[in-house]
Amino acid sequence: MSILDKFWGAFSHDIGVDLGTANTLVYVRGKGIVINEPSVVAINQKTKQILAIGNEARKMVGRTPSHIVAIRPLVSGVVSDFEVTEQMLKYFIDRVHREKFSFFPRPRIVIGIPYGVTEVERRAVEEAALNAGARRVFLIEEPVAAAIGARLPIQEAHGNMVVDIGGGTTEVAVISLGGIVASRSIRVAGDEMNQDIINFAREKFNLMLGERTAEEIKLAAGSATEIKETINVPMRGRDLVSGLPKEIIVNDSQVRLAMSKSIQQIIDAIRATMEETPPELIADVMAKGIVLCGGGALLRGLDQLIKSSTQTSVHIADDPLTSVVRGTGLVLEDLENLQGVLLQTDFDA
């Protein structure tokens, strides 16, 4: 470690970031998770000024005048708006350093990125973090970070299977000796299920739903398999025929039907990954089971559906929403020994 590195280290917190499509979580070395906010930025298009980031910006989604837009700078876990992603990262870095006497924080950052992203997409994340103030950027594939966060022994010669269902992507991976042996990354996850509910409401009831309303319906009544007690939820939106407000009551079986296509695509990705996995590692997976991470792991009955579809036991990780960011944090805490799980980065600051 250089003298300059030590100097910046004294004035900066090392941080781990799960840069998700739906939420951004930040882990500070020695402290744990300090930020968990939506990956949403509100911008005034007239002045190009950023008005709000995170929770404050999410409150504005679908409720702003035409010149103010609330956007998500990441689509399917990949940077779609470079400048806004950079501003969002800078905001979170500055928030972490507020209580520390630091005029110009220059932290080391470990960032989780989806498996199989292109070189250009990787560079976009790296450069956004460097421009936001990082002195060094380390990248880690999200399934590997999720496995580390779920405390799986990924550096041993055993097969560990992880399914990380986030907002924009579902990552399925079999990991052994610190590397991914077989995997699938599909752009079907929580957001796609919300869209399924929006499409269902439009086709079945001529009802136009907002994104937030669809998500609330998914959380309240969404399930992958039949549940014992019927759940009824109101579906409120605009009638596409009359243009007036309209409310109808839907039950869990209708919501399940709406989301069934996306859920089936996730099941297919898991099965396809298992088909590609060497027999020795599949034997390990059968013995240990599949570990579910990410917000999608909390969908009622999903673990049971995967179990019956794959004939393999399924476990939901402790606090699945934070698995990836906890993984980045554990890598930060033990950077020397876990250097091998990181991706090669093109440049350091």
Long-range contacts (C-beta under 8 A, 24 or more apart in sequence): 5-135, 8-106, 8-107, 8-135, 9-108, 11-100, 11-101, 11-102, 11-104, 11-105, 11-106, 12-97, 12-100, 12-102, 12-105, 12-106, 12-107, 12-108, 12-135, 13-96, 13-97, 13-100, 13-105, 13-107, 14-107, 14-108, 14-109, 14-110, 14-332, 15-93, 15-96, 15-107, 15-108, 15-109, 15-110, 15-332, 16-109, 16-110, 16-111, 16-112, 16-325, 16-327, 16-328, 16-329, 16-331, 16-332, 17-89, 17-92, 17-109, 17-110, 17-111, 17-112, 17-129, 17-325, 17-328, 18-112, 18-142, 18-145, 18-322, 18-324, 18-325, 18-328, 19-74, 19-77, 19-85, 19-89, 19-111, 19-112, 19-113, 19-125, 20-74, 20-77, 20-166, 20-167, 20-168, 20-324, 21-72, 21-74, 21-75, 21-76, 21-77, 21-166, 21-167, 21-168, 21-169, 21-189, 21-191, 22-72, 22-166, 22-167, 22-168, 22-190, 22-191, 22-295, 23-167, 23-295, 23-321, 24-54, 24-88, 24-92, 25-321, 25-322, 25-324, 25-325, 26-92, 26-96, 26-325, 27-325, 27-326, 27-328, 27-329, 27-332, 28-96, 29-329, 29-332, 29-333, 30-333, 32-329, 33-322, 33-325, 33-326, 33-329, 34-96, 35-92, 35-95, 35-96, 36-321, 36-322, 37-92, 39-72, 39-73, 39-74, 39-88, 39-167, 40-70, 40-71, 40-72, 41-70, 41-71, 41-72, 41-73, 41-84, 41-87, 41-88, 42-68, 42-69, 42-70, 42-71, 43-68, 43-69, 43-70, 43-71, 43-84, 44-68, 45-69, 50-84, 50-87, 53-87, 53-88, 53-91, 53-92, 54-91, 61-210, 61-211, 61-212, 62-210, 62-211, 62-212, 74-168, 75-168, 76-114, 76-168, 76-169, 76-187, 77-113, 77-114, 77-117, 77-142, 77-166, 77-168, 77-169, 78-114, 78-117, 78-121, 78-124, 78-168, 79-121, 79-124, 79-125, 79-128, 82-124, 82-127, 82-128, 85-124, 85-125, 85-128, 86-128, 86-131, 86-132, 87-132, 89-128, 89-129, 89-132, 89-133, 90-131, 90-132, 90-133, 93-132, 93-133, 93-134, 94-133, 104-133, 105-133, 106-133, 106-134, 106-135, 106-349, 107-133, 107-134, 107-135, 108-134, 108-135, 108-136, 108-137, 108-138, 108-332, 109-134, 109-136, 109-137, 109-138, 110-138, 110-139, 110-140, 110-328, 110-329, 110-331, 110-332, 110-342, 111-137, 111-138, 111-139, 111-140, 111-328, 112-139, 112-140, 112-141, 112-142, 112-145, 112-146, 112-324, 112-325, 112-327, 112-328, 113-139, 113-140, 113-141, 113-142, 113-343, 114-141, 114-142, 114-169, 114-171, 114-185, 115-141, 115-142, 115-143, 115-171, 115-173, 115-180, 115-183, 115-185, 116-183, 116-185, 122-343, 123-346, 126-345, 126-346, 126-347, 130-347, 130-349, 134-349, 135-348, 135-349, 136-348, 136-349, 137-345, 137-348, 137-349, 138-331, 138-335, 138-342, 138-343, 138-345, 139-342, 139-343, 139-345, 140-327, 140-328, 140-331, 140-341, 140-342, 140-343, 141-171, 141-173, 141-180, 141-343, 142-166, 142-169, 142-171, 142-324, 143-171, 143-172, 143-173, 143-175, 143-180, 143-183, 144-173, 144-175, 144-178, 144-180, 144-327, 144-341, 145-323, 145-324, 145-325, 145-327, 145-328, 145-331, 146-171, 146-293, 146-294, 146-317, 146-323, 146-324, 146-327, 147-173, 147-175, 147-291, 147-327, 148-326, 148-327, 148-330, 148-331, 148-338, 148-341, 149-293, 149-317, 149-322, 149-323, 149-324, 149-325, 149-326, 149-327, 149-328, 149-329, 149-330, 150-291, 150-293, 150-317, 150-318, 150-323, 150-327, 152-291, 154-178, 154-341, 155-340, 155-341, 158-281, 158-284, 158-288, 159-277, 159-280, 159-281, 159-282, 159-283, 159-284, 159-285, 159-288, 160-284, 160-285, 160-288, 160-291, 161-273, 161-274, 161-277, 161-285, 161-288, 161-289, 161-290, 161-291, 162-290, 162-291, 162-293, 163-266, 163-270, 163-290, 163-291, 163-292, 163-293, 163-294, 163-297, 163-306, 164-293, 164-294, 164-323, 164-324, 165-189, 165-190, 165-266, 165-292, 165-293, 165-294, 165-295, 165-296, 165-297, 165-299, 165-302, 166-190, 166-294, 166-295, 166-296, 166-324, 167-191, 167-295, 170-266, 170-269, 170-294, 170-296, 172-269, 172-270, 172-273, 173-273, 174-273, 174-274, 174-277, 174-281, 174-285, 176-281, 176-284, 178-340, 178-341, 179-341, 181-277, 181-278, 181-281, 182-273, 182-274, 182-276, 182-277, 182-278, 182-281, 183-273, 184-269, 184-270, 184-272, 184-273, 186-265, 186-266, 186-269, 188-262, 188-265, 188-266, 188-269, 189-262, 189-266, 189-294, 189-296, 190-215, 190-218, 190-295, 190-296, 192-262, 193-218, 193-222, 193-259, 193-262, 193-263, 193-296, 193-299, 194-218, 196-258, 196-259, 196-261, 196-262, 197-255, 197-258, 197-259, 199-258, 200-254, 200-255, 200-257, 200-258, 201-235, 201-237, 202-240, 204-254, 205-235, 205-246, 205-248, 206-239, 206-240, 206-241, 207-235, 207-237, 207-238, 207-239, 207-240, 207-246, 207-248, 208-237, 208-238, 208-239, 208-240, 209-235, 209-236, 209-237, 210-237, 213-237, 217-250, 217-255, 218-255, 218-259, 221-250, 221-251, 221-252, 221-255, 222-252, 222-255, 222-256, 222-259, 222-299, 222-300, 223-252, 223-255, 223-256, 223-299, 223-300, 223-301, 224-256, 224-259, 224-263, 224-299, 224-300, 224-301, 224-302, 224-304, 224-305, 225-256, 225-300, 225-301, 225-302, 225-304, 225-305, 226-253, 226-256, 226-301, 227-252, 227-300, 227-301, 263-299, 263-302, 263-305, 266-296, 267-305, 267-306, 267-309, 267-310, 270-306, 270-309, 270-310, 271-309, 271-310, 274-310, 274-312, 285-312, 286-312, 289-313, 289-314, 289-315, 290-314, 290-315, 291-315, 291-316, 291-317, 292-316, 292-317, 292-320, 293-317, 293-320, 293-323, 293-324, 294-320, 294-321, 294-323, 294-324, 295-320, 295-321
